[in-house]
Amino acid sequence: MPSASKDYDEKRNFIRMFVNAKVNITDPQSGNTFNGVGINLSGSGAMFTTDEAFEVGQSLTVNISSDQSQLAPLSAKFDVIRVTEDENGNYCIAGSLADIS
């Protein structure tokens, strides 16, 4: 559906949901794991904060868990699209999701 025909304020294909959930990040090349906190999630992407600076274009694996036991964790391939550093030295990582399970 072209974004011009949408009759609501959000002009994306998927509405963002704000999340405050633990994110486990794995770099498949090194095998290293990192922790983060989710900011938002949509049908095609996610954003989280972490104290690690990842590179734009880097492929990672993310697992986003919920405090609610009835919700299964989300696991997906994550391709880094944008990295910004905040005033506290943490990084906001935005990227696209693929192979979601």
N, C-alpha and C positions, 0 to 999 in steps of 0.2 A: 504494500500500500504506500503510495507516495506520501511523503510527510506533509505536503500542502493540503491534502484532503482530511487530515486529522483535525477533529474539532475540539481538542483539549490543549492545554498549555504545553504538555510534554510532546515534543515533535520527534521523538526517537521511536524505533521499532519496538522497543521493550521499555516499560516504565522501570525506573530505578527504585529499588527497595533499600531503605537504610537499614544497615545491620551493625550490630555491636557483638561480633562473635570472634572466637579464636580462629586464627588462620595458621595452619602449619604449611610452610613453604619448603619445597625440596628443589635443589638444583640438580637435575639428573646427570649433568656432566661431572660434577665433583662428588655428588652424593651427600653434600652438606645439607643440613636442615636448619630452618630459622623459624622464629615465631613472629606473628603479626596480629593485628586487630582489624577486622573488617570495617569498612566505612559504608560501602554500598555494593549492591549486586543487581544485575539485570539479566535478561535472557542471553546476552552475548558478551558480557564483560563484568568486571569487578574492580574495586579499589580497596586497598588496605594500607595501613601504616606499619612500618617496621623500622628497626635501627640499622638495617642493611641497605646499602645503595646498590640496586641492581641496574643492569645496563638496558637501554632501549633496544629492543629486538631479542633480548634473552628469553629463552623458553624455560619455564619452571613448571612444577606440579604443585597445585594447591589443594588443601583439604580444609574445608570450612565446616566447623562443627557448631551445633546448637546446644544450648543449655537444656532444651526440652527433649526428653528422651524419645518422644514419639516421632521426632524428625531425624531422618538419617543424615549423616554428614554428606556434603557435596564434595566430590573429587573431580578435578579437571586439569587439563593442560592449560597453562596460562602464558600468553605471550605479552611481554612488557611493551607498552605503547608510550607511557609517559612516566617520568620520575621527577618529583619536586622535593626539595628539602624544606622543612619547616623551621621556625625559630628555635626549636628545642634540639635540633640536630637529628630529628627523625625524618624518615622518607615516606612520602605518599606515592604509592605505586599503583598505576592504572594499567589495565590490560584487557585483552580479549580472552574469552574462554572457549575451549574446544574439547571434544571428547568427554563431555560431562557424564558422570555416573554417580 
